[in-house]
């Protein structure tokens, strides 16, 4: 059953009470068992036990009922109750802000029209990995929209999001997409057209560090998959990625830092980045040449409700409504307008001519899924560390 359909869970406190009284009852039965039947004190103890058990059970049911009512309101107290304003916190990664500046006012207006309730969606934007860490450390997000599923899984491991979040929204929880691109200098003087060209002698590559940047992990996987998804073996993939990273003398900590070095300080011959970053840059007047390699990775950006926080805030209903809204044609058009590849089938068709077609498109799942990817490539002592050691 989808989270759009089920109501919030009953508080754990009432369940704990039932368990406590049940255990006490069992203990009392054990104590009474085997004593003489006619003993007056035994009868008195039994009456006390029955009274306590029935009282405890009744209290527990009452508490559960009250908890259910409080919770069922959607958080009625926060979302659809007597309060005039609802606060919803969205935590996302940097480049989504341009889209959310368009989308959030539309959702707030729709909620007001349908529920006669004011809602304020407060956005927090930053590096995806840092945002995930902030949520784990106490930033009380109701909804997270991050660069990669690995960052959401970190929040799952921290106990804030329930496992199986991918099934709670369309497209396996992926709300926006992009692909990897290679930005070059004006006129592309080094004639860089695909991932293999980045391994040539004399090419200075700008890309962030996969140990610290989520975007850098996508970059790494695009190069690796360029080989393995077109018939090459892993030794060939290792050779190519080693050469590319040998051509990357500096590995900035974030994709934003890498972009600043390339665009603002003129460092490097080529920058590995997201397609949506380049499209958005063009809209702000920074038009630079870039190429979309024919063999590419689908950069899938997930959305999830932060279960523990919405239940605490009483905002589950509105958080789920917000996530659902992000998949509508209206919101998906706004994502597409700032460079993201949409996931809504209607909008995909509408904008198919806006985005270059990719001949061979693969996903993180094709490379084993994020759990395996992290262990194989990016954990301490894994493949990237070995490549980095060879580079130095």
C-alpha positions as CSV (number, residue, x, y, z in Angstrom):
1,X,0.0,0.0,0.0
2,X,1.3,3.4,-0.9
3,X,1.9,6.1,1.7
4,X,-0.6,8.2,-0.2
5,X,-3.2,5.7,1.1
6,X,-2.3,4.6,4.6
7,X,-2.7,6.7,7.7
8,X,0.2,7.4,10.1
9,X,1.2,4.8,12.6
10,X,-0.1,4.6,16.2
11,X,2.4,5.8,18.8
12,X,4.8,3.3,20.1
13,X,4.1,4.2,23.7
14,X,0.7,2.6,23.7
15,X,2.1,-0.6,22.3
16,X,4.8,-0.6,25.0
17,X,2.1,-0.3,27.7
18,X,0.2,-3.3,26.3
19,X,3.4,-5.3,26.3
20,X,4.2,-4.3,29.9
21,X,0.8,-5.3,31.3
22,X,0.8,-8.5,29.3
23,X,4.3,-9.5,30.7
24,X,3.1,-8.6,34.2
25,X,0.1,-10.8,33.8
26,X,2.3,-13.7,32.8
27,X,4.5,-13.2,35.8
28,X,1.5,-13.1,38.1
29,X,0.1,-16.3,36.6
30,X,3.5,-18.0,37.1
31,X,3.5,-16.9,40.7
32,X,0.0,-18.1,41.3
33,X,0.4,-21.4,39.5
34,X,0.8,-24.3,41.8
35,X,-0.4,-22.6,45.0
36,X,-3.3,-24.2,46.9
37,X,-6.5,-23.4,45.2
38,X,-8.4,-22.2,48.2
39,X,-5.8,-19.8,49.5
40,X,-7.5,-16.4,50.2
41,X,-4.4,-14.4,49.4
42,X,-4.1,-16.2,46.1
43,X,-7.7,-15.1,45.2
44,X,-6.9,-11.6,46.3
45,X,-3.7,-11.5,44.1
46,X,-5.7,-12.9,41.2
47,X,-8.3,-10.2,41.6
48,X,-5.6,-7.6,41.7
49,X,-3.9,-9.0,38.6
50,X,-7.2,-9.1,36.6
51,X,-8.0,-5.5,37.7
52,X,-4.5,-4.2,36.7
53,X,-4.5,-6.1,33.4
54,X,-7.9,-4.8,32.4
55,X,-7.0,-1.3,33.5
56,X,-3.8,-1.3,31.6
57,X,-5.3,-2.7,28.5
58,X,-8.1,-0.1,28.6
59,X,-5.6,2.7,29.1
60,X,-3.5,1.4,26.3
61,X,-6.4,1.2,23.9
62,X,-7.5,4.7,24.9
63,X,-4.0,6.1,24.3
64,X,-3.8,4.3,21.0
65,X,-7.1,5.8,20.0
66,X,-6.0,9.3,20.9
67,X,-2.7,8.8,19.2
68,X,-4.4,7.6,16.1
69,X,-6.7,10.7,16.1
70,X,-3.8,13.1,16.5
71,X,-1.8,11.3,13.8
72,X,-4.7,10.8,11.4
73,X,-5.2,14.5,11.0
74,X,-2.1,14.4,8.8
75,X,-0.8,15.9,10.9
76,X,-4.1,17.6,11.4
77,X,-2.6,19.8,14.1
78,X,0.0,21.0,11.7
79,X,-1.4,20.4,8.2
80,X,-5.1,20.6,8.2
81,X,-6.1,21.6,11.7
82,X,-6.7,24.9,13.5
83,X,-3.3,26.4,12.8
84,X,-3.3,29.1,10.1
85,X,0.1,28.2,8.8
86,X,1.9,25.0,8.1
87,X,5.7,24.8,7.8
88,X,7.2,22.1,5.6
89,X,11.0,21.8,5.3
90,X,12.5,20.6,2.0
91,X,16.2,19.7,2.0
92,X,17.7,19.4,-1.4
93,X,20.9,19.8,-3.4
94,X,22.1,23.1,-4.8
95,X,21.1,23.1,-8.4
96,X,17.4,22.2,-7.7
97,X,16.8,25.7,-6.3
98,X,16.0,27.3,-9.6
99,X,13.2,24.7,-10.2
100,X,11.8,24.9,-6.7
101,X,11.6,28.7,-6.9
102,X,9.0,28.0,-9.6
103,X,7.4,24.9,-8.1
104,X,6.9,25.7,-4.5
105,X,4.6,28.7,-5.0
106,X,2.3,26.6,-7.2
107,X,2.1,23.8,-4.6
108,X,1.4,26.3,-1.9
109,X,-1.4,27.9,-4.0
110,X,-2.9,24.5,-4.8
111,X,-2.9,23.4,-1.1
112,X,-4.6,26.7,-0.1
113,X,-7.3,26.2,-2.7
114,X,-8.0,22.6,-1.8
115,X,-7.6,22.7,2.0
116,X,-8.1,26.4,2.8
117,X,-4.8,26.2,4.7
118,X,-1.7,28.2,4.3
119,X,1.5,26.2,3.8
120,X,5.0,27.5,3.7
121,X,7.6,25.2,2.1
122,X,11.0,26.2,3.4
123,X,13.9,25.1,1.2
124,X,17.5,24.3,2.2
125,X,20.0,23.9,-0.6
126,X,23.6,22.6,-0.6
127,X,25.9,19.8,-1.6
128,X,23.9,16.5,-1.6
129,X,26.3,14.6,0.8
130,X,26.5,17.6,3.2
131,X,22.7,17.9,3.2
132,X,22.2,14.2,4.0
133,X,24.7,14.6,6.9
134,X,22.9,17.7,8.1
135,X,19.6,15.8,8.2
136,X,21.2,12.9,10.1
137,X,22.7,15.4,12.5
138,X,19.4,17.1,13.3
139,X,18.2,19.3,10.4
140,X,14.6,18.3,10.6
141,X,13.7,17.8,6.9
142,X,10.2,16.7,6.1
143,X,11.2,15.9,2.5
144,X,14.7,15.3,0.9
145,X,15.5,15.6,-2.8
146,X,19.2,14.5,-3.2
147,X,21.7,13.9,-5.9
148,X,21.9,10.1,-5.5
149,X,20.2,7.3,-3.8
150,X,23.3,6.6,-1.7
151,X,22.7,9.8,0.2
152,X,19.1,8.8,1.0
153,X,20.2,5.4,2.1
154,X,22.5,7.1,4.6
155,X,19.4,8.7,6.2
156,X,17.7,5.3,6.1
157,X,20.6,3.8,8.1
158,X,20.3,6.6,10.6
159,X,16.7,5.5,11.3
160,X,15.0,8.6,9.9
161,X,13.5,7.1,6.7
162,X,11.9,3.7,6.5
163,X,13.5,1.1,4.2
164,X,11.7,0.7,0.9
165,X,11.3,4.4,0.3
166,X,11.8,3.7,-3.4
167,X,8.4,2.1,-3.6
168,X,6.5,5.1,-2.1
169,X,6.6,7.3,-5.2
170,X,6.5,6.9,-9.0
171,X,9.6,6.0,-11.0
172,X,11.2,4.1,-8.1
173,X,11.5,7.3,-6.1
174,X,13.4,9.1,-8.9
175,X,11.9,12.6,-9.5
176,X,14.5,14.2,-11.8
177,X,17.2,13.0,-14.1
178,X,20.2,14.2,-16.0
179,X,23.3,12.8,-17.8
180,X,27.0,13.5,-17.7
181,X,28.5,16.1,-20.1
182,X,32.0,17.3,-20.9
183,X,32.4,21.1,-20.9
184,X,35.3,22.5,-23.0
185,X,36.9,25.7,-23.8
186,X,35.6,27.9,-26.6
187,X,36.1,26.2,-29.9
188,X,37.0,22.9,-28.2
189,X,40.7,23.3,-29.1
190,X,41.6,19.8,-27.7
191,X,38.8,18.2,-29.7
192,X,37.3,16.4,-26.8
193,X,34.2,14.4,-27.8
194,X,33.8,11.5,-25.5
195,X,35.0,9.9,-22.2
196,X,38.0,8.2,-23.8
197,X,39.3,11.6,-25.1
198,X,39.8,12.6,-21.5
199,X,42.6,10.0,-21.2
200,X,44.7,11.6,-23.9
201,X,48.1,13.0,-23.1
202,X,48.1,16.8,-22.5
203,X,44.5,17.0,-21.4
204,X,43.8,18.7,-18.1
205,X,40.6,17.4,-16.6
206,X,38.6,19.1,-13.9
207,X,36.4,16.9,-11.8
208,X,35.7,16.7,-8.0
209,X,36.9,14.0,-5.6
210,X,34.6,11.0,-5.5
211,X,35.4,10.5,-1.9
212,X,33.8,13.8,-1.0
213,X,31.4,14.6,-3.8
214,X,28.2,12.8,-4.9
215,X,28.5,14.4,-8.4
216,X,32.0,13.1,-8.7
217,X,30.7,9.6,-8.2
218,X,28.4,10.0,-11.1
219,X,31.4,11.2,-13.2
220,X,33.5,8.2,-12.2
221,X,30.7,5.8,-13.1
222,X,30.1,7.4,-16.4
223,X,33.8,6.7,-17.4
224,X,33.8,3.2,-16.0
225,X,30.5,2.3,-17.6
226,X,31.6,3.7,-20.9
227,X,33.8,0.7,-21.1
228,X,31.9,-2.1,-19.3
229,X,28.5,-1.3,-20.9
230,X,29.9,-1.4,-24.4
231,X,31.6,-4.8,-24.2
232,X,34.9,-3.9,-22.5
233,X,36.1,-5.8,-19.4
234,X,36.9,-4.3,-16.0
235,X,40.7,-4.3,-16.6
236,X,40.1,-2.0,-19.6
237,X,37.8,0.1,-17.5
238,X,40.4,0.4,-14.8
239,X,43.0,1.4,-17.3
240,X,40.9,4.2,-18.8
241,X,39.7,5.6,-15.4
242,X,43.3,5.5,-14.1
243,X,44.5,7.6,-17.1
244,X,41.6,10.1,-16.8
245,X,42.3,10.7,-13.1
246,X,46.0,11.0,-13.9
247,X,45.0,13.9,-16.1
248,X,43.1,15.5,-13.1
249,X,45.9,17.0,-11.0
250,X,43.4,18.7,-8.7
251,X,40.3,17.0,-7.2
252,X,38.1,19.7,-5.6
253,X,35.9,18.7,-2.7
254,X,32.6,19.4,-4.5
255,X,31.1,19.8,-8.0
256,X,30.5,23.5,-7.3
257,X,34.1,24.0,-6.4
258,X,35.2,22.2,-9.6
259,X,32.9,24.3,-11.7
260,X,34.2,27.5,-10.1
261,X,37.8,26.5,-10.9
262,X,36.9,25.8,-14.5
263,X,34.6,28.7,-15.3
264,X,35.8,31.5,-13.0
265,X,39.5,30.7,-12.7
266,X,40.1,29.2,-16.1
267,X,41.6,26.0,-14.8
268,X,41.5,22.9,-17.0
269,X,40.7,21.9,-20.6
270,X,37.6,20.0,-19.8
271,X,35.1,19.8,-16.9
272,X,32.9,16.7,-16.2
273,X,29.6,18.0,-15.0
274,X,25.8,17.5,-15.3
275,X,23.8,18.4,-18.4
276,X,21.3,20.4,-16.3
277,X,24.2,22.5,-14.8
278,X,25.2,23.6,-18.4
279,X,21.6,24.3,-19.4
280,X,21.1,26.4,-16.3
281,X,24.4,28.3,-16.8
282,X,23.3,29.2,-20.3
283,X,20.1,30.7,-18.9
284,X,22.2,32.9,-16.7
285,X,24.3,34.0,-19.7
286,X,27.3,31.7,-19.3
287,X,27.2,29.9,-22.6
288,X,30.1,27.5,-23.0
289,X,30.5,24.5,-25.4
290,X,29.9,21.1,-24.1
291,X,29.3,17.6,-25.4
292,X,26.9,14.9,-24.4
293,X,28.7,11.6,-24.9
294,X,26.8,8.9,-26.8
295,X,27.5,6.4,-24.0
296,X,26.3,7.9,-20.8
297,X,24.9,7.3,-17.3
298,X,21.4,8.3,-16.2
299,X,21.9,10.6,-13.3
300,X,18.9,9.7,-11.2
301,X,17.9,12.0,-8.4
302,X,15.7,10.6,-5.6
303,X,12.9,12.1,-3.5
304,X,11.8,10.7,-0.1
305,X,9.6,11.7,2.8
306,X,11.6,11.7,6.1
307,X,9.3,9.4,8.1
308,X,10.5,10.1,11.6
309,X,10.3,13.9,11.1
310,X,6.9,14.1,9.5
311,X,5.4,11.9,12.2
312,X,7.0,14.1,14.8
313,X,5.8,17.3,13.1
314,X,2.4,16.0,12.1
315,X,3.1,16.8,8.4
316,X,3.0,13.4,6.7
317,X,-0.2,14.2,4.7
318,X,1.2,17.4,3.3
319,X,4.7,16.0,2.8
320,X,3.3,13.2,0.7
321,X,1.1,15.6,-1.2
322,X,4.1,17.7,-2.0
323,X,6.1,14.7,-3.3
324,X,3.1,13.6,-5.3
325,X,2.8,17.2,-6.8
326,X,6.4,17.0,-8.0
327,X,5.5,14.2,-10.4
328,X,2.7,16.2,-12.0
329,X,3.1,17.6,-15.5
330,X,3.1,21.1,-14.1
331,X,6.0,20.5,-11.8
332,X,7.9,18.3,-14.2
333,X,7.8,21.1,-16.8
334,X,9.4,23.4,-14.4
335,X,12.2,20.9,-13.7
336,X,12.7,20.5,-17.5
337,X,12.7,24.3,-17.9
338,X,15.9,24.5,-15.8
339,X,17.7,21.6,-17.5
340,X,16.5,18.4,-15.7
341,X,15.3,15.5,-17.8
342,X,11.7,14.8,-16.6
343,X,10.3,11.4,-15.5
344,X,6.6,12.2,-16.2
345,X,5.8,10.4,-19.5
346,X,3.7,13.3,-20.8
347,X,6.4,15.8,-20.2
348,X,9.1,13.4,-21.5
349,X,7.3,13.4,-24.9
350,X,6.8,17.2,-24.8
351,X,10.5,18.0,-24.4
352,X,12.2,15.1,-26.2
353,X,13.6,17.4,-28.8
354,X,15.2,19.7,-26.2
355,X,17.6,17.0,-24.9
356,X,20.1,15.2,-27.1
357,X,19.4,11.5,-27.5
358,X,21.9,9.2,-25.8
359,X,22.7,6.1,-27.8
360,X,23.7,3.9,-24.8
361,X,22.2,4.9,-21.5
362,X,22.9,2.9,-18.4
363,X,22.0,3.3,-14.7
364,X,23.5,2.8,-11.3
365,X,21.5,-0.4,-11.1
366,X,23.3,-1.7,-14.2
367,X,26.5,-1.3,-12.3
368,X,25.3,-3.3,-9.3
369,X,23.3,-0.7,-7.3
370,X,24.6,1.9,-4.9
371,X,25.4,-0.5,-2.1
372,X,27.7,-2.5,-4.3
373,X,29.0,0.6,-6.1
374,X,30.1,2.2,-2.8
375,X,31.8,-1.0,-1.6
376,X,33.5,-1.7,-4.9
377,X,34.6,1.8,-5.9
378,X,34.5,4.4,-3.1
379,X,35.0,2.8,0.3
380,X,38.5,3.1,1.9
381,X,40.9,0.8,0.0
382,X,38.5,0.2,-2.9
383,X,39.1,0.8,-6.6
384,X,39.2,4.6,-6.5
385,X,41.8,4.7,-3.7
386,X,44.0,2.3,-5.8
387,X,43.6,4.6,-8.8
388,X,44.4,7.6,-6.7
389,X,47.5,5.9,-5.4
390,X,48.7,5.1,-8.9
391,X,48.1,8.7,-9.9
392,X,50.3,10.0,-7.2
